[in-house]
Structures are given as C-alpha cells and as structure tokens.
Amino acid sequence: MDVMTAILTRRSEHYLTEPAPSAQEFAELLAVAAAAPDHGQLQPWRWVLVDGAERQSLGACFAEEASAERMADAAAKPLRAPLLASLIFQPRLPHKVPEWEQLAAASLVNHGMMLLLHARGYGSIWRTGKNTDSPRVRQLLGVRPEERLLGWLYIGSPAGDRAAAARAPRDVTTKVTALRTPLHRLDHAESAALSV
Ligand SMILES: Cc1cc2nc3c(=O)[nH]c(=O)nc-3n(C[C@H](O)[C@H](O)[C@H](O)COP(=O)(O)O)c2cc1C
C-alpha cells in the first residue's frame, strides 16, 4: 500500500477482533515507525503490551475507579481489542530539545504505527481518557513518576462490516495559507490527486 492510500484510507477502528500482531511483529513495525522525525534522536517513548488475560487486570483497575453503575462497563473496556499497546512518554529532562517537541516525536511514532498496522491489514484506535492518570493503572503498567501514559493503541483486525476503513473516507478540508499567495482549501479528492 502506498503512503497516500494508507493515509487516506486509515480510520480509527472501534470494533477489533483477532488476530492482532504478535509481540514480535509489533516490535518489527515499531522499529520502522521509530524512523519518524525525532529531534535529537531521543526516542522519548516506550511501549507496554497488554493482551490475553492481562487485559482483565487492566479492566479491574478501570473498574476500581468507576462509579458503581459503570463498573462492569469499565472492566470490559480493555476487552474491546485483542492487543492494547500502552504508549508511555518518557521525556529526557532537562534537555535542549523542549518537552513539547519530544511529545510531538512520540505522537508521530504513534501515527506511523497506525499507518503501518493499517497497511498490514490490522486496525487500531488511539484511546485515552481519565484512566491514563490513574495511580492503579500506572502501577500495573510500571509507569514511573517522571513518565506520562499517553493512552493505548487498541489493535486487532477490523471487524467485518463494522470496519471503518472499508467506508468512504470522510470529507476532510484543511486550511493552508502561503505567505504571499492565498491558496484555496484542499479536500480529499484534490489531495489524492497530488503526486508524492
Ligand atoms: C490524542 C488522541 C486521543 C484519542 N482518544 C480517543 C479516545 O479516548 N476514544 C476514542 O474513541 N477515540 C480517541 N481518539 C481517536 C479519535 O477519536 C479519532 O482519531 C477521530 O475521531 C478521527 O477518526 P479517524 O482516526 O478515523 O480519522 C484519539 C485520538 C487522538 C489523536
């Protein structure tokens, strides 16, 4: 799949089933995604994979911090995909590369992973929420005090007719201005027609 197609056809997949990539395949893809722009080559991220029954341990943490009526829903959340890749931001501080740039590098790697997974036929969605700051969750995943949990890449295979990527790309327009020449807004069809 070429890069233009991958970017235009990737969608956040809410319904994910087996198979998910193995830890080995995940690591292989990550080695590619890590080629993203990374000021200072700091690699200010690490990943903790959660799969199988470990997802229930994570769900138990979610449930402990949910209201009584939402406990069951919270416990089931990590079961929505066969693999949850926890993205942990570990900024090098103090450093001449500011923290926001390091955070940008971690985000770029995440996007690269989503594109690579999509190109392999897998689906993913980046999920965050208040559980990322939960002390119980942080303890389970071994997130150190100086680190920040940026959420989870829920990964699996898009579930048949519920697969978002199978639907037409959304109509996205984006604003771009040249210093001297006013440009018009580009939509999907126009950007797809551009060659890279
Ligand atoms: C930093 C970040 C956090 C996100 N957190 C969530 C989330 O908690 N739950 C969710 O359903 N989607 C989450 N998303 C996914 C967005 O909802 C999704 O990218 C957006 O709806 C556009 O859909 P698309 O990825 O198919 O283009 C997150 C995306 C980003 C970039």
PDBQT file of the ligand as one rigid body, heavy atoms in Angstrom, charges set to zero:
ROOT
HETATM    1  C1  LIG A 201      -4.521  12.023  21.257  1.00  0.00    +0.000 C 
HETATM    2  C2  LIG A 201      -5.748  11.271  20.805  1.00  0.00    +0.000 A 
HETATM    3  C3  LIG A 201      -6.573  10.696  21.752  1.00  0.00    +0.000 A 
HETATM    4  C4  LIG A 201      -7.707   9.975  21.373  1.00  0.00    +0.000 A 
HETATM    5  N1  LIG A 201      -8.509   9.409  22.325  1.00  0.00    +0.000 NA
HETATM    6  C5  LIG A 201      -9.608   8.742  21.948  1.00  0.00    +0.000 A 
HETATM    7  C6  LIG A 201     -10.464   8.143  22.917  1.00  0.00    +0.000 A 
HETATM    8  O1  LIG A 201     -10.200   8.195  24.117  1.00  0.00    +0.000 OA
HETATM    9  N2  LIG A 201     -11.563   7.489  22.485  1.00  0.00    +0.000 N 
HETATM   10  C7  LIG A 201     -11.871   7.391  21.152  1.00  0.00    +0.000 A 
HETATM   11  O2  LIG A 201     -12.889   6.793  20.811  1.00  0.00    +0.000 OA
HETATM   12  N3  LIG A 201     -11.056   7.930  20.205  1.00  0.00    +0.000 NA
HETATM   13  C8  LIG A 201      -9.948   8.593  20.577  1.00  0.00    +0.000 A 
HETATM   14  N4  LIG A 201      -9.119   9.126  19.623  1.00  0.00    +0.000 N 
HETATM   15  C9  LIG A 201      -9.397   8.858  18.209  1.00  0.00    +0.000 C 
HETATM   16  C10 LIG A 201     -10.168   9.988  17.572  1.00  0.00    +0.000 C 
HETATM   17  O3  LIG A 201     -11.465   9.997  18.086  1.00  0.00    +0.000 OA
HETATM   18  C11 LIG A 201     -10.175   9.759  16.074  1.00  0.00    +0.000 C 
HETATM   19  O4  LIG A 201      -8.867   9.846  15.587  1.00  0.00    +0.000 OA
HETATM   20  C12 LIG A 201     -11.049  10.783  15.387  1.00  0.00    +0.000 C 
HETATM   21  O5  LIG A 201     -12.379  10.556  15.706  1.00  0.00    +0.000 OA
HETATM   22  C13 LIG A 201     -10.910  10.755  13.892  1.00  0.00    +0.000 C 
HETATM   23  O6  LIG A 201     -11.205   9.478  13.402  1.00  0.00    +0.000 OA
HETATM   24  P1  LIG A 201     -10.217   8.769  12.396  1.00  0.00    +0.000 P 
HETATM   25  O7  LIG A 201      -8.982   8.405  13.182  1.00  0.00    +0.000 OA
HETATM   26  O8  LIG A 201     -10.956   7.584  11.868  1.00  0.00    +0.000 OA
HETATM   27  O9  LIG A 201      -9.894   9.739  11.308  1.00  0.00    +0.000 OA
HETATM   28  C14 LIG A 201      -7.998   9.840  19.986  1.00  0.00    +0.000 A 
HETATM   29  C15 LIG A 201      -7.149  10.431  19.040  1.00  0.00    +0.000 A 
HETATM   30  C16 LIG A 201      -6.040  11.124  19.434  1.00  0.00    +0.000 A 
HETATM   31  C17 LIG A 201      -5.148  11.739  18.387  1.00  0.00    +0.000 C 
ENDROOT
TORSDOF 0
